[in-house]
Amino acid sequence: MQLPALSLYIHVPWCVRKCPYCDFNSHAAGQEIPEELYVKTLLADLQQELPFVQGRSIDTIFIGGGTPSLLSATAYRDLFAGLKQQLTFAADIEITMEANPGTFEAEKFAAYRALGINRLSLGIQSFNDGHLQKLGRIHNSANAIHAVKEARHAGFDNINLDLMHGLPQQSEAQAMADLEQAFALQPQHLSWYQLTLEPNTEFYSRPPQLPDDDTLWQIQEAGQQRIAAAGFAQYEISAYAKPGRRARHNLNYWQFADYLGIGAGAHGKISLPAENKILRTRKTRLPKDYMAEGKIPLALIDEVSSAERPLEFLMFALRLKEGVPRALFSATTGCDFAVIADTWAELQKKGLLHAPDERLCCTEKGYLHLNYVLGQFE
């Protein structure tokens, strides 16, 4: 096992309000967010993670939520000052922040950009006001368009737009209209994925009327054709990028590299090659408990057994259209390819996987049936 690249995930758990489809660790902000205490706790959280750095620089940072753009520029100035005291940032570091168009303030976002945040992921979801209302979003289409334009004025030249399809009562024409509006705004990256009803959400307990399977398939096929025609290449199940604009932070996950996770409910993955160990970490979930005085934010640390590593690796790697270099399997899992060779050969005979010569990846057919493929390795 080799020591892979290292990223940092920072979780900000507050939103203006909880959306009915959201199963992330997010909580309504209320009257005031305890920014100063939360930043102080984040930096204390990072302090306990430092032994896992093992001499590496941080290649990418992702600030996710919740709605990270609810925090002030002052809070991020303090946070980044503390991060740089404890960590070494790579010279070409990618720093992404998730943002909600309904919380966009030009002056604040210019300050974010000045701090070194160089990639913005805007949670648009739809440009249709009716669909936005059904999704419980706090912004409308005009807000979304304005936010993208203001982000450019603030200095952001690497912008991802998050869009969902298969929305309640959505037609194919409406889904395509969302894409066309996105193209008109000229983002560098699109995250385009189907709405799913997740447990522990309002939509799961009170399901809305979603499009039928035939309509969903038509939307998927038509959408992928239009996205490709607009110059975006699909490189992961729901990720599409202009040349040179793939999300480096997400590629780090999918290539089974390491990441520190700080913040309420944040997860991390760490390799310890000298001990032949891979660890998963998880932090205390509720913000009030995470920030409680005298408590350590670490809620759980688990070792990923040798038997579990091949499937964990494949669950990430096979999401990539081009797969990953075969050598990466042994380098990051510490396992010999022989442990999956027989299953791989059987799936290859079925036309679901390519021959494992230099890269490990699905065929087009296998990519459409990825859940089945992964199930064979359990």
N, C-alpha and C positions, 0 to 999 in steps of 0.2 A: 504494500500500500504506500502511495506517495502522498505528500502534503499538497492538497489542491489550492486553487485561488480562494480568496476570502472576501466576502461581502458583509454588509451591515444592514439589517432591517430594523427600522424604528417605528413602533406603533403608537399612533395617537388615537385614543378610543372614543373621542366625542364627535357627535353629529348635531346638527340643528334639531333633527328628529329622525327616528328610526324608520327606514323604508320597509314596506310590508313584505318585500321579497328577500331582504338582507339577512344572512345568517352569520355575518362577521361579528367580531367582538366590538360592537359599537353601542354607545349609550347617549341618550339625549343630554345636551350640554347644560341645560338649565340657565340660570341667570348669569353665572360667571364660571369660567374655567380656571382652576388653580394652576396657572401656567408656571409660576416660579417654583412651586413645590414639585410639579411634575418634571420639570427640567432637572431639578436637583436629584430627583429619584432616578431619572434616566441615566444620569452620569454615575450615580452610585451603583446602579445596575450594571453599567458597562465595566466599572472597576472590578467586579467579581468575575467578569468574562475575560479579563486580560490574559490570564494564563493560557487561554485557548488561541490567542493570536499567533503564538509560536514564531515570532519574528517576521510575520507577513505584513505587507501594506494592505490597505483597504482599496479594492478595485472599484466597487460600486456601493452606493447607499440608496436605499429606497425608504421613503417616509410614507407609510400607508395608514389607512384608518378603517372606520371613522372618516373624519374630514380634517386632514392635517392643516388645511388652509384656514382653519378657525383660529390657530395660534398666531400671535403677533410676530412681527419681524424682530422685536426685542427678544422674545422667547427663543427664536431661532439663532439670533446672534449669540446669546448666552450658551445655547446648546452646542453650536459649532465651535465656539471658543473652548468649551470643555472637551469636545471630541478630539480636537487637534492637540490638546495637551496629553491625551492618552493614546492616540493612534497616529499612524503615518498614513496619509492619503497618497495614493498613486498620482503621478503627475497628470495623467489623463482620466482621472476619476469621473465616473458618471454618477450624478446625484439627482434622483427623481423624487418629485413630490406629487402625491395625488391631491387634486383640488376639485371643488364643487363650483360650478358656474354661479350658483346662488350666493357664494361667499367671496366673489371676486372683487378686489379693490386694487385699482391700478397702482397706486403708490406702494401698497404693501407688497405686491408681486414684483415690482421693480426692486424693492429691498431684498426680497428672497433671491432674485437673480444676482444681485450684488454680493450676496453671501456665498455664492458658488453653486447654488442649485441651478443645474443646467438642463434639466429635462422636466417637462410638465405632463402629467397624465390627467386629463379632464374627464370627469364622470358625466358625460352627456346623456347616455342611454337612449335618447330619442330626440328628434327635432319636431315631433308632433305634440302639440300642447295637450291634446286629449290623452295620449298615451302617458305623457309625463305626469298628468294628474292621477291616472290610475296606478302609476308606479310610486306615488307618494313623494315625488321629487319637489324640491322647494324652488326650482328655477323653471323658466319657460324657454321656448325656442329662441326668442330674441336675446334673453340673457346668455344662452349658450353661444350664440354667434358673436355677441359682443365680447364675451370672455376670451374666445380664441383670438379675436383681433387685438384686444388689449394685451394679451399675453405676448404677442409679437412685438407690440410697442414697448413692452417691458424688457425686451431683449431675449426672449425665449425663441430659439430656432430649432428646437427638438421637442415636438409636441405629439403626444399620443391622445387620440380620442377614443373613449370607451363607449361602444354602442351595443345594445342588445337587440335581438330579433326574436320572433315568436312571442310577441307581447299580447296581452289580452285583446282578442278580436282584431288583431292586426292582419291586414291583407298583404299579399305579395307586393302590390304597388306601393303601399305605405312603407314597407321595409326598404324597398329600393329607393324611395324618395329620401329616407334617412341617409342612405349611403351617398346619394348624389349631393345632398347638402354638405355632408362631411368632405367629399372630394373638393367641393367649391372652396372650402376653407384651407385646403392644401396642407394637411398635417403630414408629418413624416412617418407616422405609425398609426395603425388602427388595431384596436382590440374589438373583435366582432364575435359575439357569442350568443347562444340561445338562452333565453330565460328558462330556468329550471325551478321547480318548487322544492325548496329545501326544508327539512324538518326544523321545528322550532322557529318558524316564521309565520306571520299572519296569513300569507298566501297559502301556506301548507295547510293551515287549519280551516281556512275559508277560501278554497281554490277559485280563482277567476276563470272565465271562459277563454281558454287558449285556442289557437288555430289547430285544426286537425292535422294528422300526420302527413297527409298528402300536401297540404299547404306549407307545412314546415319544411318538407323536402324540396318543394319548389323554391321557397325562399333561400334555402341553403345553396342550391345549385345556381340560381340566378345571381345571388349575391357574390358567390365566389368568382363567377365569370366577370361581373362588373368591377370587382375589386382588382382582379388581374389586369383588366383593360385599362384601369386607372393608374397602373404602374406600381402596384403594391404586390410583393411576392409573399405568399404564405410560407412561413417557416416553422409554425407550430399550430396546434389545433385551432386556436382562436386568435393568432397573432399574425399581422401582415405589415410589412415594412417597405419603405423605399430603400434603394440601394445604400448600404452602409449605415442604416438606421435601426437595426435590430436592437431590442432591449437587452443590453448587456447584463443587467441585474437578473432578469428572468432566465437568460441563457445560463447564468451561473447555477441557478436551481436545476435546470433541465440537464445540465452536464454533471450533476451530482458533486458539485464543488461545495465549499463550506460557507456558512453564514452565521454571524452572531445575531441574536434576536433580543432587542431590548424594548421595554414598554409593556403595558398591561396586556397580558395574554399572548405576547410575542413568542414565536418558536425559533429555535436555532438548530443547526446541524454542524457537528464538529468532528474532524478526523484526528486521531492520535496514532500516527504510524508507528512510533516507537513501541506502543503497547498493543498494536493491531486492534484498535478499538474505534468504533464510530458511535458518537453520542447524539441523542436528541434532547434538547432542552425546551422547557415551557415555563413561562413566567405567570405569576399570579394574575388572574383574569380581571377581577373587578377593580376599577380605578381606585376606589377608597381603600381597598385592601392592599393594592400594590403600593400606595403611597403611605400606608400606616407606619408611624414612627417605630423604629426598633425592629422592623420586620425585614427579612431578606426577600426580594421579589421573586427569587427562584422557587417555582412551585414543584417542578419535576425534572429529573434528569434520568434518562433511560439509555441503556446500551443497545445498539442494533446488533443482533447476533449475526454470526457468519451465515446462518441459514436464511435470514431475512434480507440480507444485503442484495442478492441478485434481483429479486422482485422489486425492491425499493429503487434500485438503479434503473431497471427497465421501465418502471412506471413514469419516470421522468424522461429518460433518454428517448423512448419511442414516441413521445409526443412531438418530437422534432421531425419535420418532413425529411430532412437529410440524415437523420439519425446522428450517431456519434462515432468517432474512431473506435475500432474494436479494442485497441490497446487501453482505452479509457476504462473499460470494464474492470480489468485486473488492477489497474493503477489506483482506482478510487474505492474499489470494494475489497481488495486483498484476496479475491477469489479467482480461481482458474476458470477460464471459459468452459472447461470440460463439464462443470456442474450444470450448465444449461444447454450443452451441445445437443443432446438427444431431443429435447423438446424443441429446440430451434430447428433441427433437421426435419422434424415432423411438420412443423408449421411452414417450413420452406416448401415441402412437398405439396402442401395445400395452396401454395401461391400467396401466402400471407406475409412472409418475410423474405428478404433478399439473402443471398448467400453471404455468410459472415466473413468475407475476405478481408477487406480493409475497414468497412464501416458496418455498424449494426443499425438496421433500419427496416421499417415496414415497406411492403409494396403498396401501390395505390389501393388495392383491395384490402390489404391488412390494415391500412390506416383508417378505412371506413368501418372496420370491425375491431378497433383497438381494445375495447373492453374484453372481447372474446380472446384475443391474442394474449393479453396480460393474464387472464384467468387460467390459461394453460400452464403458466409458470408458478402458480400458487402451490 
